Amino acid sequence: MTDVKASENKDNITLQCETDTRELVLQILLEVMEKEKMSHYVLRSTLASNHNMDKAKRAFVSKVSLGTIENLMYIDSIINSVSKVKVKKMKPVIRNLLRMSVYQLLYLENVPDSAVCNEAVKLAAKHKFHNLKGFVNGVLRNIARGKDDFEKPDVGTLEGISLYNSIPVWILEKWNQSYSIDEIQHMCQHFRQEPPLTVRVNQSKASMKEVEASLQSQNIVYESHPFLAGVYKLTGIDRLDMVEAFEKGWIQVQDASSILCGYAMGLKKDDYLLDLCSAPGGKAIHGADLLMGTGKVWARDLTPYKVKLIQDNAKRCHMDNMEISCQDALVFWGEEQEKYDVVLADLPCSGLGIIGRKKDIKYRMTQQQQEELVLLQREILKNAWRYVKPGGHLIYSTCTVNSQENQDNVGWIQENTPLQLESLQPFMPREVWEEYPECERGYVQFVPGKLEMDGFFISRFVRNEFA
C-alpha cells in the first residue's frame, strides 16, 4: 500500500497518509496496552478527534487497533517464535508497532505484506528508533515468509482455545466449571464476530414508523430484531452522531440482553425506579421511557465522569423524569429506605460476557480481582435491598458469565435478605423462556451467542409486604 500525500485543501487538510493512519493505531495501542486505558473509550476519543478522516480510514483504524487487541496473546506468541528479544523486553513503541503489523500480516488479506513492513519501518524511524529499523524489518519479513507454516493451536483443549482466542486460560478454566468445551468454543466464536449495533426506540418520544422513515431518509440499512419490538440492528454506520434518529433522542444504543433487563423490571405507571450503578445510562433511560413520563427514575454512579455520561444520554433523549447524581453505592442513604418500587442493581462485574465489545477486558481481569468483585457486589447488595418498598422488586444483573458473580449471589441474596426470587417468565418474550426455562425460577444466564446476544445475567426478587 503506497503513501498518498496530504490533501492541499487549505480549509480542511485531512489525514490521507498511510503512515499517519497507522500512527493513530499505534497511539491507541500505547494508550490501551501500556497506560491501561479502556479500548472503547480510547478508540471513540481518537475517532472523534480525527472526525475529518474518511470512512475507509476510520474503519482501518478501528479494525487494526481492535483486531490487534483481540488477538494479542496469539500475536505475541508468533513474534516470540521468531525474535530473540521477547515481546515483554521490547520498548513499548516497538512492541506495539510489531503487534499491529503482525495483525495486518496474519489477518488482513487485502494489505500487501511489503506495505506492512515498509510502513512499520517508517514508524520506527518517526519515533526515533532508527537503530531498530533493521530489527523491525527482519522480524516482520520472517513472519511474512512463514505465516502459512505456523502451527495452529489445538482448539480441542482449553490451552489451545486460550491461545487461539487470546483469552487467559484461568478464565476458561473458570467457565469450564459451568460450561462444556463445546459451549466455550461457541462462546469464543461469538466474541470474535463483529458485534451488531443494536438500538432501541424510545417509544415515548417517537414511533417505530417515524424512526424507520428517518433511517430510510438517510439510506441507513436496518433490520428489525426477531423478537424484540422497537429494536433494530443498524449496519454500515460510520458516525452515530450523524444519524438523525440518534441525535433527536429517538433511539438509544443498547444490546438486546440489556433491553431484557428493562423488561424484567416490570415497571408500572407512577413507579419509582432507582438505578444504583447507572453509567452510561441505557437501562435508566429505558426505564424512564417505559414509564412514559409518569413516575420517576433516580440514576446514580460513582464518579463525575460517569454521571456526565448519563446526563448527556438523558439530555439527548429528552428524558425529563430522571434525577441524576454522583453517589457511592457502598454508602447507605437512610432517608431513602423503602422508597422505591424497583431497584436496579446492575453492578460492577468482571464483564466477561461482553468480551466481543470490550476486547481488552479479558487481559485486565485477574482471578483475585474477580473474587474481590464478588465481595464488592455483596457489600452493595446489603444496601440495595433496603431501598425496596415492601411489595417492591430488586433486579440484580451483571454482564458476565461467572457463576460466582451470578447464581452464587442469587443464593446469597436469598440467605441474607428478606427478598425471594420471582418468576421472570411473565416479563420475557416466548423465544427467551423457551431457550432458557430457568426464567421460571427467577433468573436467567444468557450465554454469549445464543439468541444472538451477549453474555448477561438477570434475576428478579420481590420483597414480602411484611418484611
DOTI-860920 format. One record per residue (C-alpha): residue number from 1; residue in one letter; x, y, z. Coordinates in steps of 0.02 Angstrom, whole numbers. Layout:
% residues N
nr = NUM, rest = A, px = X, py = Y, pz = Z
...
END
This chain:
% residues 467
nr = 1, rest = M, px = 0, py = 0, pz = 0
nr = 2, rest = T, px = 85, py = 160, pz = -56
nr = 3, rest = D, px = 84, py = 329, pz = 27
nr = 4, rest = V, px = -41, py = 460, pz = -27
nr = 5, rest = K, px = 7, py = 640, pz = 0
nr = 6, rest = A, px = -97, py = 752, pz = 110
nr = 7, rest = S, px = -237, py = 848, pz = 28
nr = 8, rest = E, px = -198, py = 1026, pz = -25
nr = 9, rest = N, px = -370, py = 1085, pz = 28
nr = 10, rest = K, px = -324, py = 1239, pz = 132
nr = 11, rest = D, px = -489, py = 1242, pz = 226
nr = 12, rest = N, px = -478, py = 1064, pz = 287
nr = 13, rest = I, px = -320, py = 959, pz = 268
nr = 14, rest = T, px = -366, py = 780, pz = 316
nr = 15, rest = L, px = -255, py = 634, pz = 359
nr = 16, rest = Q, px = -226, py = 538, pz = 198
nr = 17, rest = C, px = -54, py = 465, pz = 230
nr = 18, rest = E, px = -47, py = 280, pz = 268
nr = 19, rest = T, px = 93, py = 310, pz = 394
nr = 20, rest = D, px = -16, py = 437, pz = 484
nr = 21, rest = T, px = -164, py = 317, pz = 487
nr = 22, rest = R, px = -55, py = 183, pz = 563
nr = 23, rest = E, px = 14, py = 311, pz = 684
nr = 24, rest = L, px = -161, py = 328, pz = 755
nr = 25, rest = V, px = -170, py = 140, pz = 778
nr = 26, rest = L, px = -2, py = 142, pz = 867
nr = 27, rest = Q, px = -57, py = 282, pz = 983
nr = 28, rest = I, px = -217, py = 187, pz = 1026
nr = 29, rest = L, px = -118, py = 31, pz = 1068
nr = 30, rest = L, px = 4, py = 128, pz = 1176
nr = 31, rest = E, px = -140, py = 206, pz = 1272
nr = 32, rest = V, px = -230, py = 40, pz = 1296
nr = 33, rest = M, px = -88, py = -85, pz = 1319
nr = 34, rest = E, px = 42, py = 23, pz = 1407
nr = 35, rest = K, px = -63, py = 151, pz = 1502
nr = 36, rest = E, px = -206, py = 28, pz = 1533
nr = 37, rest = K, px = -344, py = 141, pz = 1469
nr = 38, rest = M, px = -506, py = 61, pz = 1409
nr = 39, rest = S, px = -503, py = 21, pz = 1224
nr = 40, rest = H, px = -681, py = 77, pz = 1183
nr = 41, rest = Y, px = -652, py = 247, pz = 1264
nr = 42, rest = V, px = -483, py = 273, pz = 1180
nr = 43, rest = L, px = -547, py = 223, pz = 1008
nr = 44, rest = R, px = -701, py = 332, pz = 1024
nr = 45, rest = S, px = -597, py = 482, pz = 1079
nr = 46, rest = T, px = -469, py = 455, pz = 940
nr = 47, rest = L, px = -600, py = 445, pz = 804
nr = 48, rest = A, px = -690, py = 598, pz = 874
nr = 49, rest = S, px = -527, py = 697, pz = 871
nr = 50, rest = N, px = -498, py = 644, pz = 690
nr = 51, rest = H, px = -676, py = 663, pz = 628
nr = 52, rest = N, px = -619, py = 728, pz = 459
nr = 53, rest = M, px = -544, py = 560, pz = 409
nr = 54, rest = D, px = -644, py = 471, pz = 276
nr = 55, rest = K, px = -745, py = 315, pz = 314
nr = 56, rest = A, px = -617, py = 192, pz = 246
nr = 57, rest = K, px = -477, py = 261, pz = 355
nr = 58, rest = R, px = -587, py = 264, pz = 509
nr = 59, rest = A, px = -632, py = 83, pz = 475
nr = 60, rest = F, px = -448, py = 38, pz = 455
nr = 61, rest = V, px = -402, py = 120, pz = 620
nr = 62, rest = S, px = -544, py = 30, pz = 710
nr = 63, rest = K, px = -511, py = -140, pz = 633
nr = 64, rest = V, px = -323, py = -143, pz = 658
nr = 65, rest = S, px = -323, py = -72, pz = 835
nr = 66, rest = L, px = -464, py = -183, pz = 898
nr = 67, rest = G, px = -406, py = -334, pz = 799
nr = 68, rest = T, px = -231, py = -320, pz = 872
nr = 69, rest = I, px = -301, py = -309, pz = 1049
nr = 70, rest = E, px = -420, py = -453, pz = 1019
nr = 71, rest = N, px = -280, py = -570, pz = 959
nr = 72, rest = L, px = -141, py = -506, pz = 1070
nr = 73, rest = M, px = -87, py = -669, pz = 1153
nr = 74, rest = Y, px = -77, py = -762, pz = 988
nr = 75, rest = I, px = 14, py = -619, pz = 903
nr = 76, rest = D, px = 141, py = -609, pz = 1044
nr = 77, rest = S, px = 172, py = -797, pz = 1030
nr = 78, rest = I, px = 210, py = -777, pz = 844
nr = 79, rest = I, px = 330, py = -632, pz = 875
nr = 80, rest = N, px = 417, py = -728, pz = 1014
nr = 81, rest = S, px = 440, py = -878, pz = 898
nr = 82, rest = V, px = 548, py = -777, pz = 776
nr = 83, rest = S, px = 627, py = -642, pz = 885
nr = 84, rest = K, px = 775, py = -665, pz = 1001
nr = 85, rest = V, px = 710, py = -516, pz = 1101
nr = 86, rest = K, px = 547, py = -568, pz = 1181
nr = 87, rest = V, px = 395, py = -455, pz = 1174
nr = 88, rest = K, px = 400, py = -411, pz = 1359
nr = 89, rest = K, px = 580, py = -350, pz = 1344
nr = 90, rest = M, px = 547, py = -233, pz = 1196
nr = 91, rest = K, px = 523, py = -45, pz = 1201
nr = 92, rest = P, px = 337, py = -5, pz = 1211
nr = 93, rest = V, px = 335, py = 80, pz = 1040
nr = 94, rest = I, px = 425, py = -65, pz = 956
nr = 95, rest = R, px = 319, py = -195, pz = 1046
nr = 96, rest = N, px = 155, py = -119, pz = 990
nr = 97, rest = L, px = 218, py = -74, pz = 818
nr = 98, rest = L, px = 262, py = -257, pz = 789
nr = 99, rest = R, px = 95, py = -314, pz = 861
nr = 100, rest = M, px = -10, py = -206, pz = 745
nr = 101, rest = S, px = 98, py = -254, pz = 597
nr = 102, rest = V, px = 85, py = -441, pz = 632
nr = 103, rest = Y, px = -103, py = -422, pz = 645
nr = 104, rest = Q, px = -105, py = -350, pz = 470
nr = 105, rest = L, px = 8, py = -488, pz = 404
nr = 106, rest = L, px = -96, py = -629, pz = 479
nr = 107, rest = Y, px = -274, py = -563, pz = 471
nr = 108, rest = L, px = -290, py = -436, pz = 330
nr = 109, rest = E, px = -285, py = -515, pz = 158
nr = 110, rest = N, px = -303, py = -352, pz = 60
nr = 111, rest = V, px = -148, py = -268, pz = 133
nr = 112, rest = P, px = 15, py = -315, pz = 44
nr = 113, rest = D, px = 150, py = -386, pz = 159
nr = 114, rest = S, px = 278, py = -266, pz = 84
nr = 115, rest = A, px = 171, py = -117, pz = 132
nr = 116, rest = V, px = 152, py = -178, pz = 310
nr = 117, rest = C, px = 340, py = -199, pz = 329
nr = 118, rest = N, px = 384, py = -35, pz = 246
nr = 119, rest = E, px = 260, py = 67, pz = 347
nr = 120, rest = A, px = 320, py = -13, pz = 509
nr = 121, rest = V, px = 499, py = 36, pz = 470
nr = 122, rest = K, px = 442, py = 215, pz = 434
nr = 123, rest = L, px = 351, py = 224, pz = 600
nr = 124, rest = A, px = 503, py = 157, pz = 693
nr = 125, rest = A, px = 607, py = 296, pz = 616
nr = 126, rest = K, px = 473, py = 426, pz = 652
nr = 127, rest = H, px = 482, py = 379, pz = 837
nr = 128, rest = K, px = 673, py = 399, pz = 837
nr = 129, rest = F, px = 712, py = 213, pz = 835
nr = 130, rest = H, px = 823, py = 223, pz = 681
nr = 131, rest = N, px = 939, py = 92, pz = 756
nr = 132, rest = L, px = 795, py = -33, pz = 766
nr = 133, rest = K, px = 732, py = -16, pz = 588
nr = 134, rest = G, px = 828, py = -171, pz = 536
nr = 135, rest = F, px = 761, py = -270, pz = 684
nr = 136, rest = V, px = 581, py = -220, pz = 646
nr = 137, rest = N, px = 602, py = -260, pz = 462
nr = 138, rest = G, px = 686, py = -427, pz = 497
nr = 139, rest = V, px = 555, py = -489, pz = 619
nr = 140, rest = L, px = 411, py = -441, pz = 505
nr = 141, rest = R, px = 491, py = -511, pz = 347
nr = 142, rest = N, px = 521, py = -678, pz = 435
nr = 143, rest = I, px = 341, py = -686, pz = 493
nr = 144, rest = A, px = 276, py = -637, pz = 321
nr = 145, rest = R, px = 379, py = -776, pz = 239
nr = 146, rest = G, px = 325, py = -910, pz = 362
nr = 147, rest = K, px = 148, py = -857, pz = 405
nr = 148, rest = D, px = 71, py = -1008, pz = 318
nr = 149, rest = D, px = 182, py = -1128, pz = 414
nr = 150, rest = F, px = 146, py = -1077, pz = 594
nr = 151, rest = E, px = 68, py = -1218, pz = 694
nr = 152, rest = K, px = -115, py = -1186, pz = 732
nr = 153, rest = P, px = -171, py = -1203, pz = 915
nr = 154, rest = D, px = -272, py = -1359, pz = 958
nr = 155, rest = V, px = -444, py = -1286, pz = 993
nr = 156, rest = G, px = -500, py = -1451, pz = 1068
nr = 157, rest = T, px = -408, py = -1408, pz = 1229
nr = 158, rest = L, px = -426, py = -1262, pz = 1349
nr = 159, rest = E, px = -245, py = -1213, pz = 1319
nr = 160, rest = G, px = -271, py = -1212, pz = 1131
nr = 161, rest = I, px = -434, py = -1115, pz = 1144
nr = 162, rest = S, px = -344, py = -992, pz = 1257
nr = 163, rest = L, px = -202, py = -961, pz = 1134
nr = 164, rest = Y, px = -311, py = -957, pz = 977
nr = 165, rest = N, px = -435, py = -834, pz = 1052
nr = 166, rest = S, px = -311, py = -740, pz = 1162
nr = 167, rest = I, px = -412, py = -771, pz = 1321
nr = 168, rest = P, px = -312, py = -810, pz = 1479
nr = 169, rest = V, px = -329, py = -993, pz = 1522
nr = 170, rest = W, px = -386, py = -959, pz = 1701
nr = 171, rest = I, px = -545, py = -880, pz = 1631
nr = 172, rest = L, px = -581, py = -1034, pz = 1525
nr = 173, rest = E, px = -548, py = -1149, pz = 1673
nr = 174, rest = K, px = -673, py = -1048, pz = 1774
nr = 175, rest = W, px = -801, py = -1062, pz = 1634
nr = 176, rest = N, px = -768, py = -1248, pz = 1619
nr = 177, rest = Q, px = -842, py = -1270, pz = 1792
nr = 178, rest = S, px = -1011, py = -1223, pz = 1717
nr = 179, rest = Y, px = -992, py = -1248, pz = 1529
nr = 180, rest = S, px = -929, py = -1388, pz = 1417
nr = 181, rest = I, px = -782, py = -1369, pz = 1298
nr = 182, rest = D, px = -905, py = -1358, pz = 1152
nr = 183, rest = E, px = -1002, py = -1219, pz = 1239
nr = 184, rest = I, px = -842, py = -1124, pz = 1275
nr = 185, rest = Q, px = -789, py = -1140, pz = 1092
nr = 186, rest = H, px = -958, py = -1071, pz = 1039
nr = 187, rest = M, px = -942, py = -925, pz = 1161
nr = 188, rest = C, px = -769, py = -883, pz = 1095
nr = 189, rest = Q, px = -831, py = -890, pz = 915
nr = 190, rest = H, px = -967, py = -766, pz = 962
nr = 191, rest = F, px = -840, py = -648, pz = 1039
nr = 192, rest = R, px = -740, py = -649, pz = 877
nr = 193, rest = Q, px = -887, py = -593, pz = 772
nr = 194, rest = E, px = -912, py = -407, pz = 745
nr = 195, rest = P, px = -1047, py = -357, pz = 870
nr = 196, rest = P, px = -1202, py = -280, pz = 793
nr = 197, rest = L, px = -1252, py = -100, pz = 827
nr = 198, rest = T, px = -1418, py = -129, pz = 915
nr = 199, rest = V, px = -1534, py = 17, pz = 953
nr = 200, rest = R, px = -1697, py = 30, pz = 1048
nr = 201, rest = V, px = -1833, py = 154, pz = 1003
nr = 202, rest = N, px = -1881, py = 274, pz = 1142
nr = 203, rest = Q, px = -2066, py = 248, pz = 1110
nr = 204, rest = S, px = -2116, py = 391, pz = 1224
nr = 205, rest = K, px = -2025, py = 506, pz = 1101
nr = 206, rest = A, px = -2056, py = 429, pz = 929
nr = 207, rest = S, px = -2150, py = 288, pz = 846
nr = 208, rest = M, px = -2066, py = 145, pz = 756
nr = 209, rest = K, px = -2136, py = 213, pz = 592
nr = 210, rest = E, px = -2055, py = 382, pz = 624
nr = 211, rest = V, px = -1888, py = 301, pz = 664
nr = 212, rest = E, px = -1894, py = 189, pz = 511
nr = 213, rest = A, px = -1938, py = 337, pz = 399
nr = 214, rest = S, px = -1792, py = 435, pz = 470
nr = 215, rest = L, px = -1671, py = 291, pz = 442
nr = 216, rest = Q, px = -1735, py = 267, pz = 265
nr = 217, rest = S, px = -1713, py = 452, pz = 227
nr = 218, rest = Q, px = -1528, py = 434, pz = 268
nr = 219, rest = N, px = -1511, py = 270, pz = 172
nr = 220, rest = I, px = -1465, py = 179, pz = 333
nr = 221, rest = V, px = -1481, py = -9, pz = 323
nr = 222, rest = Y, px = -1581, py = -78, pz = 469
nr = 223, rest = E, px = -1655, py = -244, pz = 520
nr = 224, rest = S, px = -1793, py = -271, pz = 647
nr = 225, rest = H, px = -1747, py = -381, pz = 794
nr = 226, rest = P, px = -1827, py = -553, pz = 776
nr = 227, rest = F, px = -1923, py = -547, pz = 941
nr = 228, rest = L, px = -1900, py = -375, pz = 1022
nr = 229, rest = A, px = -2021, py = -243, pz = 959
nr = 230, rest = G, px = -1945, py = -72, pz = 929
nr = 231, rest = V, px = -1768, py = -141, pz = 922
nr = 232, rest = Y, px = -1660, py = -131, pz = 765
nr = 233, rest = K, px = -1488, py = -184, pz = 706
nr = 234, rest = L, px = -1402, py = -47, pz = 606
nr = 235, rest = T, px = -1262, py = -83, pz = 483
nr = 236, rest = G, px = -1137, py = 24, pz = 392
nr = 237, rest = I, px = -1141, py = 164, pz = 521
nr = 238, rest = D, px = -981, py = 267, pz = 516
nr = 239, rest = R, px = -1030, py = 404, pz = 638
nr = 240, rest = L, px = -1176, py = 378, pz = 754
nr = 241, rest = D, px = -1186, py = 564, pz = 791
nr = 242, rest = M, px = -1235, py = 592, pz = 609
nr = 243, rest = V, px = -1388, py = 479, pz = 625
nr = 244, rest = E, px = -1540, py = 592, pz = 637
nr = 245, rest = A, px = -1643, py = 474, pz = 745
nr = 246, rest = F, px = -1499, py = 461, pz = 869
nr = 247, rest = E, px = -1470, py = 648, pz = 877
nr = 248, rest = K, px = -1655, py = 678, pz = 907
nr = 249, rest = G, px = -1655, py = 555, pz = 1051
nr = 250, rest = W, px = -1775, py = 437, pz = 964
nr = 251, rest = I, px = -1657, py = 289, pz = 981
nr = 252, rest = Q, px = -1535, py = 230, pz = 1113
nr = 253, rest = V, px = -1391, py = 109, pz = 1085
nr = 254, rest = Q, px = -1425, py = -45, pz = 1191
nr = 255, rest = D, px = -1390, py = -230, pz = 1171
nr = 256, rest = A, px = -1537, py = -350, pz = 1171
nr = 257, rest = S, px = -1485, py = -430, pz = 1336
nr = 258, rest = S, px = -1479, py = -259, pz = 1419
nr = 259, rest = I, px = -1651, py = -217, pz = 1347
nr = 260, rest = L, px = -1720, py = -376, pz = 1426
nr = 261, rest = C, px = -1658, py = -311, pz = 1593
nr = 262, rest = G, px = -1780, py = -168, pz = 1567
nr = 263, rest = Y, px = -1918, py = -293, pz = 1531
nr = 264, rest = A, px = -1876, py = -384, pz = 1693
nr = 265, rest = M, px = -1907, py = -226, pz = 1795
nr = 266, rest = G, px = -2094, py = -242, pz = 1758
nr = 267, rest = L, px = -2120, py = -55, pz = 1783
nr = 268, rest = K, px = -2296, py = 13, pz = 1807
nr = 269, rest = K, px = -2367, py = 188, pz = 1793
nr = 270, rest = D, px = -2303, py = 307, pz = 1929
nr = 271, rest = D, px = -2169, py = 186, pz = 1990
nr = 272, rest = Y, px = -2009, py = 250, pz = 2069
nr = 273, rest = L, px = -1852, py = 168, pz = 1998
nr = 274, rest = L, px = -1677, py = 178, pz = 2072
nr = 275, rest = D, px = -1531, py = 129, pz = 1961
nr = 276, rest = L, px = -1382, py = 114, pz = 2079
nr = 277, rest = C, px = -1236, py = 96, pz = 1956
nr = 278, rest = S, px = -1310, py = 176, pz = 1802
nr = 279, rest = A, px = -1175, py = 236, pz = 1682
nr = 280, rest = P, px = -1187, py = 259, pz = 1536
nr = 281, rest = G, px = -1373, py = 261, pz = 1575
nr = 282, rest = G, px = -1452, py = 146, pz = 1445
nr = 283, rest = K, px = -1557, py = 47, pz = 1569
nr = 284, rest = A, px = -1611, py = 201, pz = 1667
nr = 285, rest = I, px = -1664, py = 287, pz = 1506
nr = 286, rest = H, px = -1758, py = 129, pz = 1456
nr = 287, rest = G, px = -1846, py = 136, pz = 1624
nr = 288, rest = A, px = -1891, py = 319, pz = 1601
nr = 289, rest = D, px = -1957, py = 279, pz = 1428
nr = 290, rest = L, px = -2062, py = 133, pz = 1492
nr = 291, rest = L, px = -2140, py = 248, pz = 1622
nr = 292, rest = M, px = -2195, py = 362, pz = 1478
nr = 293, rest = G, px = -2168, py = 521, pz = 1578
nr = 294, rest = T, px = -2250, py = 457, pz = 1737
nr = 295, rest = G, px = -2159, py = 404, pz = 1893
nr = 296, rest = K, px = -1975, py = 445, pz = 1909
nr = 297, rest = V, px = -1802, py = 370, pz = 1886
nr = 298, rest = W, px = -1655, py = 405, pz = 2000
nr = 299, rest = A, px = -1493, py = 365, pz = 1909
nr = 300, rest = R, px = -1329, py = 364, pz = 2006
nr = 301, rest = D, px = -1147, py = 321, pz = 1986
nr = 302, rest = L, px = -982, py = 341, pz = 2074
nr = 303, rest = T, px = -884, py = 473, pz = 1976
nr = 304, rest = P, px = -921, py = 640, pz = 1893
nr = 305, rest = Y, px = -862, py = 567, pz = 1727
nr = 306, rest = K, px = -988, py = 425, pz = 1735
nr = 307, rest = V, px = -1126, py = 543, pz = 1792
nr = 308, rest = K, px = -1093, py = 655, pz = 1642
nr = 309, rest = L, px = -1113, py = 505, pz = 1526
nr = 310, rest = I, px = -1287, py = 475, pz = 1599
nr = 311, rest = Q, px = -1330, py = 660, pz = 1591
nr = 312, rest = D, px = -1277, py = 675, pz = 1409
nr = 313, rest = N, px = -1381, py = 525, pz = 1358
nr = 314, rest = A, px = -1533, py = 579, pz = 1459
nr = 315, rest = K, px = -1524, py = 755, pz = 1387
nr = 316, rest = R, px = -1510, py = 691, pz = 1209
nr = 317, rest = C, px = -1660, py = 577, pz = 1238
nr = 318, rest = H, px = -1761, py = 717, pz = 1322
nr = 319, rest = M, px = -1799, py = 610, pz = 1474
nr = 320, rest = D, px = -1866, py = 737, pz = 1598
nr = 321, rest = N, px = -1924, py = 610, pz = 1727
nr = 322, rest = M, px = -1746, py = 572, pz = 1781
nr = 323, rest = E, px = -1640, py = 634, pz = 1926
nr = 324, rest = I, px = -1454, py = 602, pz = 1903
nr = 325, rest = S, px = -1324, py = 618, pz = 2040
nr = 326, rest = C, px = -1150, py = 564, pz = 2093
nr = 327, rest = Q, px = -1162, py = 445, pz = 2241
nr = 328, rest = D, px = -1069, py = 294, pz = 2308
nr = 329, rest = A, px = -1175, py = 136, pz = 2310
nr = 330, rest = L, px = -1072, py = 73, pz = 2458
nr = 331, rest = V, px = -1142, py = 214, pz = 2565
nr = 332, rest = F, px = -1318, py = 184, pz = 2632
nr = 333, rest = W, px = -1437, py = 331, pz = 2611
nr = 334, rest = G, px = -1550, py = 308, pz = 2761
nr = 335, rest = E, px = -1678, py = 437, pz = 2708
nr = 336, rest = E, px = -1716, py = 332, pz = 2554
nr = 337, rest = Q, px = -1751, py = 168, pz = 2644
nr = 338, rest = E, px = -1904, py = 80, pz = 2571
nr = 339, rest = K, px = -1932, py = 222, pz = 2447
nr = 340, rest = Y, px = -1926, py = 133, pz = 2279
nr = 341, rest = D, px = -2044, py = 16, pz = 2188
nr = 342, rest = V, px = -1900, py = -55, pz = 2088
nr = 343, rest = V, px = -1713, py = -52, pz = 2125
nr = 344, rest = L, px = -1595, py = -99, pz = 1983
nr = 345, rest = A, px = -1429, py = -166, pz = 2045
nr = 346, rest = D, px = -1334, py = -189, pz = 1882
nr = 347, rest = L, px = -1170, py = -199, pz = 1975
nr = 348, rest = P, px = -985, py = -186, pz = 1933
nr = 349, rest = C, px = -928, py = -356, pz = 1874
nr = 350, rest = S, px = -790, py = -446, pz = 1780
nr = 351, rest = G, px = -877, py = -403, pz = 1615
nr = 352, rest = L, px = -827, py = -569, pz = 1537
nr = 353, rest = G, px = -992, py = -588, pz = 1447
nr = 354, rest = I, px = -955, py = -442, pz = 1333
nr = 355, rest = I, px = -777, py = -478, pz = 1279
nr = 356, rest = G, px = -833, py = -454, pz = 1099
nr = 357, rest = R, px = -872, py = -271, pz = 1136
nr = 358, rest = K, px = -729, py = -234, pz = 1256
nr = 359, rest = K, px = -581, py = -326, pz = 1184
nr = 360, rest = D, px = -456, py = -283, pz = 1320
nr = 361, rest = I, px = -562, py = -329, pz = 1471
nr = 362, rest = K, px = -501, py = -509, pz = 1467
nr = 363, rest = Y, px = -322, py = -452, pz = 1498
nr = 364, rest = R, px = -364, py = -332, pz = 1639
nr = 365, rest = M, px = -462, py = -453, pz = 1746
nr = 366, rest = T, px = -368, py = -569, pz = 1864
nr = 367, rest = Q, px = -435, py = -712, pz = 1968
nr = 368, rest = Q, px = -404, py = -613, pz = 2127
nr = 369, rest = Q, px = -496, py = -461, pz = 2058
nr = 370, rest = Q, px = -643, py = -570, pz = 2006
nr = 371, rest = E, px = -655, py = -640, pz = 2182
nr = 372, rest = E, px = -644, py = -463, pz = 2256
nr = 373, rest = L, px = -786, py = -409, pz = 2141
nr = 374, rest = V, px = -899, py = -540, pz = 2219
nr = 375, rest = L, px = -867, py = -462, pz = 2389
nr = 376, rest = L, px = -899, py = -288, pz = 2319
nr = 377, rest = Q, px = -1062, py = -344, pz = 2241
nr = 378, rest = R, px = -1121, py = -413, pz = 2407
nr = 379, rest = E, px = -1074, py = -255, pz = 2501
nr = 380, rest = I, px = -1180, py = -153, pz = 2379
nr = 381, rest = L, px = -1323, py = -279, pz = 2388
nr = 382, rest = K, px = -1325, py = -257, pz = 2579
nr = 383, rest = N, px = -1383, py = -79, pz = 2546
nr = 384, rest = A, px = -1482, py = -108, pz = 2386
nr = 385, rest = W, px = -1620, py = -218, pz = 2456
nr = 386, rest = R, px = -1659, py = -92, pz = 2594
nr = 387, rest = Y, px = -1715, py = 38, pz = 2466
nr = 388, rest = V, px = -1851, py = -79, pz = 2404
nr = 389, rest = K, px = -2028, py = -46, pz = 2465
nr = 390, rest = P, px = -2122, py = -192, pz = 2543
nr = 391, rest = G, px = -2202, py = -274, pz = 2392
nr = 392, rest = G, px = -2070, py = -195, pz = 2279
nr = 393, rest = H, px = -1936, py = -278, pz = 2174
nr = 394, rest = L, px = -1747, py = -290, pz = 2159
nr = 395, rest = I, px = -1667, py = -331, pz = 1991
nr = 396, rest = Y, px = -1491, py = -398, pz = 2008
nr = 397, rest = S, px = -1394, py = -409, pz = 1846
nr = 398, rest = T, px = -1217, py = -419, pz = 1777
nr = 399, rest = C, px = -1134, py = -430, pz = 1606
nr = 400, rest = T, px = -1033, py = -584, pz = 1648
nr = 401, rest = V, px = -1050, py = -774, pz = 1639
nr = 402, rest = N, px = -962, py = -822, pz = 1801
nr = 403, rest = S, px = -1074, py = -918, pz = 1921
nr = 404, rest = Q, px = -987, py = -843, pz = 2074
nr = 405, rest = E, px = -1048, py = -670, pz = 2023
nr = 406, rest = N, px = -1218, py = -730, pz = 1967
nr = 407, rest = Q, px = -1301, py = -888, pz = 2032
nr = 408, rest = D, px = -1197, py = -887, pz = 2192
nr = 409, rest = N, px = -1251, py = -708, pz = 2228
nr = 410, rest = V, px = -1433, py = -757, pz = 2199
nr = 411, rest = G, px = -1411, py = -885, pz = 2338
nr = 412, rest = W, px = -1326, py = -755, pz = 2448
nr = 413, rest = I, px = -1471, py = -632, pz = 2424
nr = 414, rest = Q, px = -1597, py = -764, pz = 2474
nr = 415, rest = E, px = -1498, py = -813, pz = 2628
nr = 416, rest = N, px = -1457, py = -637, pz = 2689
nr = 417, rest = T, px = -1608, py = -530, pz = 2644
nr = 418, rest = P, px = -1798, py = -546, pz = 2655
nr = 419, rest = L, px = -1807, py = -548, pz = 2464
nr = 420, rest = Q, px = -1866, py = -700, pz = 2367
nr = 421, rest = L, px = -1849, py = -746, pz = 2185
nr = 422, rest = E, px = -1998, py = -711, pz = 2074
nr = 423, rest = S, px = -2027, py = -789, pz = 1902
nr = 424, rest = L, px = -1957, py = -693, pz = 1754
nr = 425, rest = Q, px = -2064, py = -788, pz = 1630
nr = 426, rest = P, px = -2208, py = -661, pz = 1626
nr = 427, rest = F, px = -2085, py = -525, pz = 1576
nr = 428, rest = M, px = -1982, py = -617, pz = 1446
nr = 429, rest = P, px = -2027, py = -648, pz = 1262
nr = 430, rest = R, px = -2077, py = -826, pz = 1221
nr = 431, rest = E, px = -1914, py = -854, pz = 1125
nr = 432, rest = V, px = -1816, py = -817, pz = 1283
nr = 433, rest = W, px = -1906, py = -928, pz = 1408
nr = 434, rest = E, px = -1914, py = -1070, pz = 1282
nr = 435, rest = E, px = -1725, py = -1062, pz = 1263
nr = 436, rest = Y, px = -1697, py = -1030, pz = 1449
nr = 437, rest = P, px = -1830, py = -1120, pz = 1553
nr = 438, rest = E, px = -1742, py = -1065, pz = 1713
nr = 439, rest = C, px = -1831, py = -898, pz = 1688
nr = 440, rest = E, px = -1974, py = -975, pz = 1786
nr = 441, rest = R, px = -1859, py = -991, pz = 1937
nr = 442, rest = G, px = -1825, py = -804, pz = 1935
nr = 443, rest = Y, px = -1657, py = -790, pz = 1848
nr = 444, rest = V, px = -1578, py = -815, pz = 1678
nr = 445, rest = Q, px = -1397, py = -832, pz = 1621
nr = 446, rest = F, px = -1384, py = -780, pz = 1440
nr = 447, rest = V, px = -1243, py = -875, pz = 1355
nr = 448, rest = P, px = -1142, py = -774, pz = 1227
nr = 449, rest = G, px = -1201, py = -818, pz = 1052
nr = 450, rest = K, px = -1369, py = -895, pz = 1097
nr = 451, rest = L, px = -1514, py = -794, pz = 1027
nr = 452, rest = E, px = -1377, py = -682, pz = 955
nr = 453, rest = M, px = -1348, py = -599, pz = 1123
nr = 454, rest = D, px = -1203, py = -557, pz = 1237
nr = 455, rest = G, px = -1169, py = -646, pz = 1399
nr = 456, rest = F, px = -1282, py = -569, pz = 1530
nr = 457, rest = F, px = -1367, py = -618, pz = 1693
nr = 458, rest = I, px = -1535, py = -557, pz = 1758
nr = 459, rest = S, px = -1628, py = -602, pz = 1918
nr = 460, rest = R, px = -1790, py = -534, pz = 1991
nr = 461, rest = F, px = -1831, py = -528, pz = 2176
nr = 462, rest = V, px = -1986, py = -473, pz = 2271
nr = 463, rest = R, px = -1989, py = -403, pz = 2447
nr = 464, rest = N, px = -2127, py = -477, pz = 2554
nr = 465, rest = E, px = -2257, py = -349, pz = 2606
nr = 466, rest = F, px = -2218, py = -382, pz = 2790
nr = 467, rest = A, px = -2027, py = -397, pz = 2776
END
